[in-house]
């Protein structure tokens, strides 16, 4: 039985060490999910620019139609 507890203890120690390494490396890069947040901000900005350009193009088209038909 002592061998089983020894194996379980070694496994727990290795798992704890691996967890510690991952947490420490994650802090150095800005945290878990920081890349996803940056990508979300970039995508949102790109969508906003697209919508603004499209809105402007539609307004220009509408104005040209009014001038030609007037």
mmCIF file of the N, C-alpha and C atoms, coordinates in Angstrom:
data_MODEL
# 
_entry.id   MODEL 
# 
loop_
_atom_site.group_PDB 
_atom_site.id 
_atom_site.type_symbol 
_atom_site.label_atom_id 
_atom_site.label_alt_id 
_atom_site.label_comp_id 
_atom_site.label_asym_id 
_atom_site.label_entity_id 
_atom_site.label_seq_id 
_atom_site.pdbx_PDB_ins_code 
_atom_site.Cartn_x 
_atom_site.Cartn_y 
_atom_site.Cartn_z 
_atom_site.occupancy 
_atom_site.B_iso_or_equiv 
_atom_site.pdbx_formal_charge 
_atom_site.auth_seq_id 
_atom_site.auth_comp_id 
_atom_site.auth_asym_id 
_atom_site.auth_atom_id 
_atom_site.pdbx_PDB_model_num 
ATOM 1   N N  . UNK A 1 1  ? 0.819   -1.195 0.000   1.00 0.00 ? 1  UNK A N  1 
ATOM 2   C CA . UNK A 1 1  ? 0.000   0.000  0.000   1.00 0.00 ? 1  UNK A CA 1 
ATOM 3   C C  . UNK A 1 1  ? 0.866   1.264  0.000   1.00 0.00 ? 1  UNK A C  1 
ATOM 4   N N  . UNK A 1 2  ? 2.018   1.158  0.632   1.00 0.00 ? 2  UNK A N  1 
ATOM 5   C CA . UNK A 1 2  ? 2.916   2.305  0.683   1.00 0.00 ? 2  UNK A CA 1 
ATOM 6   C C  . UNK A 1 2  ? 3.419   2.660  -0.709  1.00 0.00 ? 2  UNK A C  1 
ATOM 7   N N  . UNK A 1 3  ? 3.566   1.666  -1.565  1.00 0.00 ? 3  UNK A N  1 
ATOM 8   C CA . UNK A 1 3  ? 4.026   1.917  -2.933  1.00 0.00 ? 3  UNK A CA 1 
ATOM 9   C C  . UNK A 1 3  ? 2.966   2.701  -3.700  1.00 0.00 ? 3  UNK A C  1 
ATOM 10  N N  . UNK A 1 4  ? 1.710   2.355  -3.498  1.00 0.00 ? 4  UNK A N  1 
ATOM 11  C CA . UNK A 1 4  ? 0.617   3.062  -4.179  1.00 0.00 ? 4  UNK A CA 1 
ATOM 12  C C  . UNK A 1 4  ? 0.613   4.530  -3.764  1.00 0.00 ? 4  UNK A C  1 
ATOM 13  N N  . UNK A 1 5  ? 0.726   4.801  -2.458  1.00 0.00 ? 5  UNK A N  1 
ATOM 14  C CA . UNK A 1 5  ? 0.743   6.178  -1.987  1.00 0.00 ? 5  UNK A CA 1 
ATOM 15  C C  . UNK A 1 5  ? 1.980   6.919  -2.487  1.00 0.00 ? 5  UNK A C  1 
ATOM 16  N N  . UNK A 1 6  ? 3.069   6.217  -2.621  1.00 0.00 ? 6  UNK A N  1 
ATOM 17  C CA . UNK A 1 6  ? 4.278   6.831  -3.168  1.00 0.00 ? 6  UNK A CA 1 
ATOM 18  C C  . UNK A 1 6  ? 4.096   7.241  -4.617  1.00 0.00 ? 6  UNK A C  1 
ATOM 19  N N  . UNK A 1 7  ? 3.474   6.373  -5.403  1.00 0.00 ? 7  UNK A N  1 
ATOM 20  C CA . UNK A 1 7  ? 3.209   6.681  -6.821  1.00 0.00 ? 7  UNK A CA 1 
ATOM 21  C C  . UNK A 1 7  ? 2.231   7.844  -6.929  1.00 0.00 ? 7  UNK A C  1 
ATOM 22  N N  . UNK A 1 8  ? 1.191   7.835  -6.104  1.00 0.00 ? 8  UNK A N  1 
ATOM 23  C CA . UNK A 1 8  ? 0.220   8.929  -6.121  1.00 0.00 ? 8  UNK A CA 1 
ATOM 24  C C  . UNK A 1 8  ? 0.899   10.240 -5.728  1.00 0.00 ? 8  UNK A C  1 
ATOM 25  N N  . UNK A 1 9  ? 1.767   10.204 -4.746  1.00 0.00 ? 9  UNK A N  1 
ATOM 26  C CA . UNK A 1 9  ? 2.480   11.402 -4.326  1.00 0.00 ? 9  UNK A CA 1 
ATOM 27  C C  . UNK A 1 9  ? 3.386   11.955 -5.410  1.00 0.00 ? 9  UNK A C  1 
ATOM 28  N N  . UNK A 1 10 ? 4.099   11.061 -6.082  1.00 0.00 ? 10 UNK A N  1 
ATOM 29  C CA . UNK A 1 10 ? 4.976   11.495 -7.177  1.00 0.00 ? 10 UNK A CA 1 
ATOM 30  C C  . UNK A 1 10 ? 4.144   12.104 -8.308  1.00 0.00 ? 10 UNK A C  1 
ATOM 31  N N  . UNK A 1 11 ? 3.031   11.467 -8.628  1.00 0.00 ? 11 UNK A N  1 
ATOM 32  C CA . UNK A 1 11 ? 2.153   11.979 -9.682  1.00 0.00 ? 11 UNK A CA 1 
ATOM 33  C C  . UNK A 1 11 ? 1.627   13.374 -9.311  1.00 0.00 ? 11 UNK A C  1 
ATOM 34  N N  . UNK A 1 12 ? 1.213   13.548 -8.050  1.00 0.00 ? 12 UNK A N  1 
ATOM 35  C CA . UNK A 1 12 ? 0.705   14.844 -7.599  1.00 0.00 ? 12 UNK A CA 1 
ATOM 36  C C  . UNK A 1 12 ? 1.809   15.904 -7.654  1.00 0.00 ? 12 UNK A C  1 
ATOM 37  N N  . UNK A 1 13 ? 3.016   15.538 -7.282  1.00 0.00 ? 13 UNK A N  1 
ATOM 38  C CA . UNK A 1 13 ? 4.123   16.496 -7.319  1.00 0.00 ? 13 UNK A CA 1 
ATOM 39  C C  . UNK A 1 13 ? 4.443   16.928 -8.745  1.00 0.00 ? 13 UNK A C  1 
ATOM 40  N N  . UNK A 1 14 ? 4.446   15.988 -9.656  1.00 0.00 ? 14 UNK A N  1 
ATOM 41  C CA . UNK A 1 14 ? 4.716   16.310 -11.068 1.00 0.00 ? 14 UNK A CA 1 
ATOM 42  C C  . UNK A 1 14 ? 3.604   17.183 -11.633 1.00 0.00 ? 14 UNK A C  1 
ATOM 43  N N  . UNK A 1 15 ? 2.354   16.861 -11.296 1.00 0.00 ? 15 UNK A N  1 
ATOM 44  C CA . UNK A 1 15 ? 1.224   17.661 -11.785 1.00 0.00 ? 15 UNK A CA 1 
ATOM 45  C C  . UNK A 1 15 ? 1.294   19.083 -11.226 1.00 0.00 ? 15 UNK A C  1 
ATOM 46  N N  . UNK A 1 16 ? 1.624   19.224 -9.952  1.00 0.00 ? 16 UNK A N  1 
ATOM 47  C CA . UNK A 1 16 ? 1.728   20.551 -9.346  1.00 0.00 ? 16 UNK A CA 1 
ATOM 48  C C  . UNK A 1 16 ? 2.862   21.349 -9.974  1.00 0.00 ? 16 UNK A C  1 
ATOM 49  N N  . UNK A 1 17 ? 3.977   20.711 -10.241 1.00 0.00 ? 17 UNK A N  1 
ATOM 50  C CA . UNK A 1 17 ? 5.097   21.398 -10.881 1.00 0.00 ? 17 UNK A CA 1 
ATOM 51  C C  . UNK A 1 17 ? 4.726   21.850 -12.288 1.00 0.00 ? 17 UNK A C  1 
ATOM 52  N N  . UNK A 1 18 ? 4.054   21.000 -13.037 1.00 0.00 ? 18 UNK A N  1 
ATOM 53  C CA . UNK A 1 18 ? 3.637   21.369 -14.394 1.00 0.00 ? 18 UNK A CA 1 
ATOM 54  C C  . UNK A 1 18 ? 2.659   22.539 -14.345 1.00 0.00 ? 18 UNK A C  1 
ATOM 55  N N  . UNK A 1 19 ? 1.720   22.507 -13.412 1.00 0.00 ? 19 UNK A N  1 
ATOM 56  C CA . UNK A 1 19 ? 0.766   23.601 -13.269 1.00 0.00 ? 19 UNK A CA 1 
ATOM 57  C C  . UNK A 1 19 ? 1.494   24.908 -12.935 1.00 0.00 ? 19 UNK A C  1 
ATOM 58  N N  . UNK A 1 20 ? 2.455   24.837 -12.044 1.00 0.00 ? 20 UNK A N  1 
ATOM 59  C CA . UNK A 1 20 ? 3.223   26.024 -11.680 1.00 0.00 ? 20 UNK A CA 1 
ATOM 60  C C  . UNK A 1 20 ? 3.982   26.613 -12.849 1.00 0.00 ? 20 UNK A C  1 
ATOM 61  N N  . UNK A 1 21 ? 4.564   25.763 -13.667 1.00 0.00 ? 21 UNK A N  1 
ATOM 62  C CA . UNK A 1 21 ? 5.295   26.242 -14.844 1.00 0.00 ? 21 UNK A CA 1 
ATOM 63  C C  . UNK A 1 21 ? 4.344   26.936 -15.821 1.00 0.00 ? 21 UNK A C  1 
ATOM 64  N N  . UNK A 1 22 ? 3.184   26.348 -16.047 1.00 0.00 ? 22 UNK A N  1 
ATOM 65  C CA . UNK A 1 22 ? 2.223   26.933 -16.985 1.00 0.00 ? 22 UNK A CA 1 
ATOM 66  C C  . UNK A 1 22 ? 1.719   28.278 -16.467 1.00 0.00 ? 22 UNK A C  1 
ATOM 67  N N  . UNK A 1 23 ? 1.413   28.360 -15.183 1.00 0.00 ? 23 UNK A N  1 
ATOM 68  C CA . UNK A 1 23 ? 0.936   29.620 -14.615 1.00 0.00 ? 23 UNK A CA 1 
ATOM 69  C C  . UNK A 1 23 ? 2.014   30.694 -14.709 1.00 0.00 ? 23 UNK A C  1 
ATOM 70  N N  . UNK A 1 24 ? 3.233   30.346 -14.395 1.00 0.00 ? 24 UNK A N  1 
ATOM 71  C CA . UNK A 1 24 ? 4.326   31.323 -14.448 1.00 0.00 ? 24 UNK A CA 1 
ATOM 72  C C  . UNK A 1 24 ? 4.552   31.820 -15.879 1.00 0.00 ? 24 UNK A C  1 
ATOM 73  N N  . UNK A 1 25 ? 4.512   30.923 -16.849 1.00 0.00 ? 25 UNK A N  1 
ATOM 74  C CA . UNK A 1 25 ? 4.707   31.340 -18.247 1.00 0.00 ? 25 UNK A CA 1 
ATOM 75  C C  . UNK A 1 25 ? 3.539   32.181 -18.721 1.00 0.00 ? 25 UNK A C  1 
ATOM 76  N N  . UNK A 1 26 ? 2.331   31.882 -18.256 1.00 0.00 ? 26 UNK A N  1 
ATOM 77  C CA . UNK A 1 26 ? 1.154   32.652 -18.643 1.00 0.00 ? 26 UNK A CA 1 
ATOM 78  C C  . UNK A 1 26 ? 1.210   34.085 -18.158 1.00 0.00 ? 26 UNK A C  1 
ATOM 79  N N  . UNK A 1 27 ? 1.777   34.313 -16.982 1.00 0.00 ? 27 UNK A N  1 
ATOM 80  C CA . UNK A 1 27 ? 1.892   35.677 -16.459 1.00 0.00 ? 27 UNK A CA 1 
ATOM 81  C C  . UNK A 1 27 ? 2.841   36.518 -17.285 1.00 0.00 ? 27 UNK A C  1 
ATOM 82  N N  . UNK A 1 28 ? 3.848   35.911 -17.852 1.00 0.00 ? 28 UNK A N  1 
ATOM 83  C CA . UNK A 1 28 ? 4.826   36.663 -18.640 1.00 0.00 ? 28 UNK A CA 1 
ATOM 84  C C  . UNK A 1 28 ? 4.282   37.128 -19.975 1.00 0.00 ? 28 UNK A C  1 
ATOM 85  N N  . UNK A 1 29 ? 3.237   36.487 -20.483 1.00 0.00 ? 29 UNK A N  1 
ATOM 86  C CA . UNK A 1 29 ? 2.705   36.834 -21.801 1.00 0.00 ? 29 UNK A CA 1 
ATOM 87  C C  . UNK A 1 29 ? 1.477   37.715 -21.728 1.00 0.00 ? 29 UNK A C  1 
ATOM 88  N N  . UNK A 1 30 ? 1.077   38.153 -20.538 1.00 0.00 ? 30 UNK A N  1 
ATOM 89  C CA . UNK A 1 30 ? -0.078  39.028 -20.440 1.00 0.00 ? 30 UNK A CA 1 
ATOM 90  C C  . UNK A 1 30 ? -1.317  38.306 -19.967 1.00 0.00 ? 30 UNK A C  1 
ATOM 91  N N  . UNK A 1 31 ? -1.238  37.052 -19.641 1.00 0.00 ? 31 UNK A N  1 
ATOM 92  C CA . UNK A 1 31 ? -2.385  36.331 -19.097 1.00 0.00 ? 31 UNK A CA 1 
ATOM 93  C C  . UNK A 1 31 ? -3.052  35.442 -20.119 1.00 0.00 ? 31 UNK A C  1 
ATOM 94  N N  . UNK A 1 32 ? -3.854  34.576 -19.591 1.00 0.00 ? 32 UNK A N  1 
ATOM 95  C CA . UNK A 1 32 ? -4.579  33.641 -20.439 1.00 0.00 ? 32 UNK A CA 1 
ATOM 96  C C  . UNK A 1 32 ? -5.653  34.407 -21.206 1.00 0.00 ? 32 UNK A C  1 
ATOM 97  N N  . UNK A 1 33 ? -5.715  34.242 -22.520 1.00 0.00 ? 33 UNK A N  1 
ATOM 98  C CA . UNK A 1 33 ? -6.735  34.878 -23.335 1.00 0.00 ? 33 UNK A CA 1 
ATOM 99  C C  . UNK A 1 33 ? -6.406  36.274 -23.795 1.00 0.00 ? 33 UNK A C  1 
ATOM 100 N N  . UNK A 1 34 ? -5.225  36.795 -23.503 1.00 0.00 ? 34 UNK A N  1 
ATOM 101 C CA . UNK A 1 34 ? -4.910  38.161 -23.916 1.00 0.00 ? 34 UNK A CA 1 
ATOM 102 C C  . UNK A 1 34 ? -4.855  38.268 -25.441 1.00 0.00 ? 34 UNK A C  1 
ATOM 103 N N  . UNK A 1 35 ? -4.391  37.233 -26.104 1.00 0.00 ? 35 UNK A N  1 
ATOM 104 C CA . UNK A 1 35 ? -4.377  37.246 -27.568 1.00 0.00 ? 35 UNK A CA 1 
ATOM 105 C C  . UNK A 1 35 ? -5.794  37.264 -28.122 1.00 0.00 ? 35 UNK A C  1 
ATOM 106 N N  . UNK A 1 36 ? -6.678  36.544 -27.471 1.00 0.00 ? 36 UNK A N  1 
ATOM 107 C CA . UNK A 1 36 ? -8.071  36.528 -27.926 1.00 0.00 ? 36 UNK A CA 1 
ATOM 108 C C  . UNK A 1 36 ? -8.710  37.896 -27.756 1.00 0.00 ? 36 UNK A C  1 
ATOM 109 N N  . UNK A 1 37 ? -8.437  38.557 -26.654 1.00 0.00 ? 37 UNK A N  1 
ATOM 110 C CA . UNK A 1 37 ? -9.002  39.896 -26.438 1.00 0.00 ? 37 UNK A CA 1 
ATOM 111 C C  . UNK A 1 37 ? -8.464  40.873 -27.464 1.00 0.00 ? 37 UNK A C  1 
ATOM 112 N N  . UNK A 1 38 ? -7.184  40.781 -27.789 1.00 0.00 ? 38 UNK A N  1 
ATOM 113 C CA . UNK A 1 38 ? -6.602  41.673 -28.794 1.00 0.00 ? 38 UNK A CA 1 
ATOM 114 C C  . UNK A 1 38 ? -7.217  41.396 -30.161 1.00 0.00 ? 38 UNK A C  1 
ATOM 115 N N  . UNK A 1 39 ? -7.416  40.135 -30.471 1.00 0.00 ? 39 UNK A N  1 
ATOM 116 C CA . UNK A 1 39 ? -8.031  39.780 -31.754 1.00 0.00 ? 39 UNK A CA 1 
ATOM 117 C C  . UNK A 1 39 ? -9.481  40.262 -31.814 1.00 0.00 ? 39 UNK A C  1 
ATOM 118 N N  . UNK A 1 40 ? -10.195 40.173 -30.694 1.00 0.00 ? 40 UNK A N  1 
ATOM 119 C CA . UNK A 1 40 ? -11.573 40.664 -30.658 1.00 0.00 ? 40 UNK A CA 1 
ATOM 120 C C  . UNK A 1 40 ? -11.624 42.178 -30.887 1.00 0.00 ? 40 UNK A C  1 
ATOM 121 N N  . UNK A 1 41 ? -10.701 42.896 -30.243 1.00 0.00 ? 41 UNK A N  1 
ATOM 122 C CA . UNK A 1 41 ? -10.676 44.355 -30.434 1.00 0.00 ? 41 UNK A CA 1 
ATOM 123 C C  . UNK A 1 41 ? -10.368 44.712 -31.886 1.00 0.00 ? 41 UNK A C  1 
ATOM 124 N N  . UNK A 1 42 ? -9.425  44.002 -32.478 1.00 0.00 ? 42 UNK A N  1 
ATOM 125 C CA . UNK A 1 42 ? -9.063  44.280 -33.870 1.00 0.00 ? 42 UNK A CA 1 
ATOM 126 C C  . UNK A 1 42 ? -10.228 43.977 -34.813 1.00 0.00 ? 42 UNK A C  1 
ATOM 127 N N  . UNK A 1 43 ? -10.899 42.863 -34.587 1.00 0.00 ? 43 UNK A N  1 
ATOM 128 C CA . UNK A 1 43 ? -12.039 42.498 -35.433 1.00 0.00 ? 43 UNK A CA 1 
ATOM 129 C C  . UNK A 1 43 ? -13.170 43.503 -35.275 1.00 0.00 ? 43 UNK A C  1 
ATOM 130 N N  . UNK A 1 44 ? -13.404 43.956 -34.042 1.00 0.00 ? 44 UNK A N  1 
ATOM 131 C CA . UNK A 1 44 ? -14.470 44.928 -33.811 1.00 0.00 ? 44 UNK A CA 1 
ATOM 132 C C  . UNK A 1 44 ? -14.147 46.252 -34.510 1.00 0.00 ? 44 UNK A C  1 
ATOM 133 N N  . UNK A 1 45 ? -12.902 46.688 -34.437 1.00 0.00 ? 45 UNK A N  1 
ATOM 134 C CA . UNK A 1 45 ? -12.501 47.913 -35.116 1.00 0.00 ? 45 UNK A CA 1 
ATOM 135 C C  . UNK A 1 45 ? -12.631 47.803 -36.626 1.00 0.00 ? 45 UNK A C  1 
ATOM 136 N N  . UNK A 1 46 ? -12.238 46.645 -37.157 1.00 0.00 ? 46 UNK A N  1 
ATOM 137 C CA . UNK A 1 46 ? -12.366 46.416 -38.595 1.00 0.00 ? 46 UNK A CA 1 
ATOM 138 C C  . UNK A 1 46 ? -13.836 46.449 -39.026 1.00 0.00 ? 46 UNK A C  1 
ATOM 139 N N  . UNK A 1 47 ? -14.723 45.870 -38.221 1.00 0.00 ? 47 UNK A N  1 
ATOM 140 C CA . UNK A 1 47 ? -16.156 45.867 -38.527 1.00 0.00 ? 47 UNK A CA 1 
ATOM 141 C C  . UNK A 1 47 ? -16.708 47.291 -38.480 1.00 0.00 ? 47 UNK A C  1 
ATOM 142 N N  . UNK A 1 48 ? -16.276 48.066 -37.504 1.00 0.00 ? 48 UNK A N  1 
ATOM 143 C CA . UNK A 1 48 ? -16.737 49.454 -37.393 1.00 0.00 ? 48 UNK A CA 1 
ATOM 144 C C  . UNK A 1 48 ? -16.317 50.266 -38.619 1.00 0.00 ? 48 UNK A C  1 
ATOM 145 N N  . UNK A 1 49 ? -15.057 50.101 -39.052 1.00 0.00 ? 49 UNK A N  1 
ATOM 146 C CA . UNK A 1 49 ? -14.586 50.837 -40.237 1.00 0.00 ? 49 UNK A CA 1 
ATOM 147 C C  . UNK A 1 49 ? -15.373 50.430 -41.478 1.00 0.00 ? 49 UNK A C  1 
ATOM 148 N N  . UNK A 1 50 ? -15.639 49.127 -41.622 1.00 0.00 ? 50 UNK A N  1 
ATOM 149 C CA . UNK A 1 50 ? -16.391 48.649 -42.779 1.00 0.00 ? 50 UNK A CA 1 
ATOM 150 C C  . UNK A 1 50 ? -17.786 49.263 -42.794 1.00 0.00 ? 50 UNK A C  1 
ATOM 151 N N  . UNK A 1 51 ? -18.440 49.259 -41.629 1.00 0.00 ? 51 UNK A N  1 
ATOM 152 C CA . UNK A 1 51 ? -19.789 49.814 -41.561 1.00 0.00 ? 51 UNK A CA 1 
ATOM 153 C C  . UNK A 1 51 ? -19.800 51.303 -41.858 1.00 0.00 ? 51 UNK A C  1 
ATOM 154 N N  . UNK A 1 52 ? -18.792 52.034 -41.364 1.00 0.00 ? 52 UNK A N  1 
ATOM 155 C CA . UNK A 1 52 ? -18.722 53.475 -41.621 1.00 0.00 ? 52 UNK A CA 1 
ATOM 156 C C  . UNK A 1 52 ? -18.512 53.752 -43.101 1.00 0.00 ? 52 UNK A C  1 
ATOM 157 N N  . UNK A 1 53 ? -17.625 52.990 -43.739 1.00 0.00 ? 53 UNK A N  1 
ATOM 158 C CA . UNK A 1 53 ? -17.400 53.175 -45.175 1.00 0.00 ? 53 UNK A CA 1 
ATOM 159 C C  . UNK A 1 53 ? -18.649 52.841 -45.976 1.00 0.00 ? 53 UNK A C  1 
ATOM 160 N N  . UNK A 1 54 ? -19.307 51.764 -45.612 1.00 0.00 ? 54 UNK A N  1 
ATOM 161 C CA . UNK A 1 54 ? -20.522 51.364 -46.330 1.00 0.00 ? 54 UNK A CA 1 
ATOM 162 C C  . UNK A 1 54 ? -21.623 52.407 -46.154 1.00 0.00 ? 54 UNK A C  1 
ATOM 163 N N  . UNK A 1 55 ? -21.749 52.935 -44.954 1.00 0.00 ? 55 UNK A N  1 
ATOM 164 C CA . UNK A 1 55 ? -22.745 53.960 -44.691 1.00 0.00 ? 55 UNK A CA 1 
ATOM 165 C C  . UNK A 1 55 ? -22.472 55.203 -45.543 1.00 0.00 ? 55 UNK A C  1 
ATOM 166 N N  . UNK A 1 56 ? -21.194 55.587 -45.619 1.00 0.00 ? 56 UNK A N  1 
ATOM 167 C CA . UNK A 1 56 ? -20.839 56.735 -46.442 1.00 0.00 ? 56 UNK A CA 1 
ATOM 168 C C  . UNK A 1 56 ? -21.106 56.497 -47.917 1.00 0.00 ? 56 UNK A C  1 
ATOM 169 N N  . UNK A 1 57 ? -20.785 55.295 -48.395 1.00 0.00 ? 57 UNK A N  1 
ATOM 170 C CA . UNK A 1 57 ? -21.045 54.977 -49.803 1.00 0.00 ? 57 UNK A CA 1 
ATOM 171 C C  . UNK A 1 57 ? -22.534 54.995 -50.111 1.00 0.00 ? 57 UNK A C  1 
ATOM 172 N N  . UNK A 1 58 ? -23.347 54.496 -49.227 1.00 0.00 ? 58 UNK A N  1 
ATOM 173 C CA . UNK A 1 58 ? -24.791 54.492 -49.456 1.00 0.00 ? 58 UNK A CA 1 
ATOM 174 C C  . UNK A 1 58 ? -25.336 55.913 -49.457 1.00 0.00 ? 58 UNK A C  1 
ATOM 175 N N  . UNK A 1 59 ? -24.797 56.768 -48.588 1.00 0.00 ? 59 UNK A N  1 
ATOM 176 C CA . UNK A 1 59 ? -25.235 58.159 -48.572 1.00 0.00 ? 59 UNK A CA 1 
ATOM 177 C C  . UNK A 1 59 ? -24.872 58.864 -49.862 1.00 0.00 ? 59 UNK A C  1 
ATOM 178 N N  . UNK A 1 60 ? -23.672 58.610 -50.386 1.00 0.00 ? 60 UNK A N  1 
ATOM 179 C CA . UNK A 1 60 ? -23.262 59.216 -51.655 1.00 0.00 ? 60 UNK A CA 1 
ATOM 180 C C  . UNK A 1 60 ? -24.159 58.759 -52.788 1.00 0.00 ? 60 UNK A C  1 
ATOM 181 N N  . UNK A 1 61 ? -24.491 57.477 -52.809 1.00 0.00 ? 61 UNK A N  1 
ATOM 182 C CA . UNK A 1 61 ? -25.354 56.943 -53.866 1.00 0.00 ? 61 UNK A CA 1 
ATOM 183 C C  . UNK A 1 61 ? -26.729 57.585 -53.796 1.00 0.00 ? 61 UNK A C  1 
ATOM 184 N N  . UNK A 1 62 ? -27.269 57.738 -52.610 1.00 0.00 ? 62 UNK A N  1 
ATOM 185 C CA . UNK A 1 62 ? -28.586 58.333 -52.445 1.00 0.00 ? 62 UNK A CA 1 
ATOM 186 C C  . UNK A 1 62 ? -28.584 59.777 -52.894 1.00 0.00 ? 62 UNK A C  1 
ATOM 187 N N  . UNK A 1 63 ? -27.517 60.528 -52.563 1.00 0.00 ? 63 UNK A N  1 
ATOM 188 C CA . UNK A 1 63 ? -27.441 61.927 -52.958 1.00 0.00 ? 63 UNK A CA 1 
ATOM 189 C C  . UNK A 1 63 ? -27.331 62.079 -54.463 1.00 0.00 ? 63 UNK A C  1 
ATOM 190 N N  . UNK A 1 64 ? -26.542 61.204 -55.106 1.00 0.00 ? 64 UNK A N  1 
ATOM 191 C CA . UNK A 1 64 ? -26.420 61.257 -56.559 1.00 0.00 ? 64 UNK A CA 1 
ATOM 192 C C  . UNK A 1 64 ? -27.763 60.967 -57.213 1.00 0.00 ? 64 UNK A C  1 
ATOM 193 N N  . UNK A 1 65 ? -28.538 60.053 -56.664 1.00 0.00 ? 65 UNK A N  1 
ATOM 194 C CA . UNK A 1 65 ? -29.852 59.728 -57.212 1.00 0.00 ? 65 UNK A CA 1 
ATOM 195 C C  . UNK A 1 65 ? -30.818 60.891 -57.097 1.00 0.00 ? 65 UNK A C  1 
ATOM 196 N N  . UNK A 1 66 ? -30.739 61.629 -56.040 1.00 0.00 ? 66 UNK A N  1 
ATOM 197 C CA . UNK A 1 66 ? -31.615 62.785 -55.860 1.00 0.00 ? 66 UNK A CA 1 
ATOM 198 C C  . UNK A 1 66 ? -31.259 63.894 -56.838 1.00 0.00 ? 66 UNK A C  1 
ATOM 199 N N  . UNK A 1 67 ? -29.974 64.130 -57.040 1.00 0.00 ? 67 UNK A N  1 
ATOM 200 C CA . UNK A 1 67 ? -29.538 65.202 -57.932 1.00 0.00 ? 67 UNK A CA 1 
ATOM 201 C C  . UNK A 1 67 ? -29.894 64.883 -59.381 1.00 0.00 ? 67 UNK A C  1 
ATOM 202 N N  . UNK A 1 68 ? -29.760 63.618 -59.763 1.00 0.00 ? 68 UNK A N  1 
ATOM 203 C CA . UNK A 1 68 ? -30.027 63.240 -61.150 1.00 0.00 ? 68 UNK A CA 1 
ATOM 204 C C  . UNK A 1 68 ? -31.535 63.272 -61.435 1.00 0.00 ? 68 UNK A C  1 
ATOM 205 N N  . UNK A 1 69 ? -32.348 62.916 -60.447 1.00 0.00 ? 69 UNK A N  1 
ATOM 206 C CA . UNK A 1 69 ? -33.782 62.833 -60.698 1.00 0.00 ? 69 UNK A CA 1 
ATOM 207 C C  . UNK A 1 69 ? -34.514 64.141 -60.503 1.00 0.00 ? 69 UNK A C  1 
ATOM 208 N N  . UNK A 1 70 ? -33.856 65.146 -59.873 1.00 0.00 ? 70 UNK A N  1 
ATOM 209 C CA . UNK A 1 70 ? -34.498 66.399 -59.478 1.00 0.00 ? 70 UNK A CA 1 
ATOM 210 C C  . UNK A 1 70 ? -34.830 67.239 -60.604 1.00 0.00 ? 70 UNK A C  1 
# 
